[in-house]
Amino acid sequence: MAIKVGEVEALFRYPVKSMAGEALEAAELGWHGLEGDRRLAFRRISDRHGFP
């Protein structure tokens, strides 16, 4: 038996962290999240402030 736990009101993806999100009507959802969404991030090794 399926139980409804929520409803998607808006869908955005963020291909580049410093840029605005892109509104989507639909998206493919895979093992790593939304297709075309940002997967990787880089940080300075000397930066000890935590991540992200």
C-alpha positions in Angstrom: 0.0 0.0 0.0 1.4 3.4 -1.0 1.4 6.2 1.5 1.6 9.8 0.2 4.2 11.7 2.3 4.5 14.9 0.3 4.1 16.8 -3.0 6.7 18.5 -5.2 5.8 22.2 -5.5 8.8 23.3 -7.5 11.9 21.7 -9.0 15.3 23.3 -9.5 18.7 22.1 -10.4 22.0 23.9 -9.8 24.6 22.9 -12.4 27.2 25.5 -11.0 27.3 26.5 -7.3 27.7 30.2 -7.8 24.9 30.5 -10.4 21.2 30.7 -10.0 19.1 27.5 -10.1 17.3 26.4 -13.2 13.6 25.8 -12.9 12.5 22.5 -14.4 9.1 21.0 -15.4 10.5 17.5 -15.2 13.8 15.8 -14.5 15.4 12.3 -14.6 16.3 11.1 -11.2 19.2 8.7 -10.9 21.6 7.2 -8.4 23.4 10.5 -8.0 20.4 12.8 -8.0 18.9 14.9 -10.7 20.4 14.6 -14.2 22.6 17.7 -14.9 22.7 18.8 -11.3 26.0 19.5 -9.7 27.7 16.4 -8.3 31.2 17.5 -7.4 32.6 20.3 -5.3 36.2 21.4 -4.8 37.9 22.8 -1.7 41.3 24.1 -0.7 43.2 21.5 1.4 44.5 24.3 3.6 41.0 25.5 4.4 40.0 24.0 7.8 36.6 25.7 8.1 34.8 22.5 7.1 32.8 21.4 4.1 30.9 22.8 2.3 
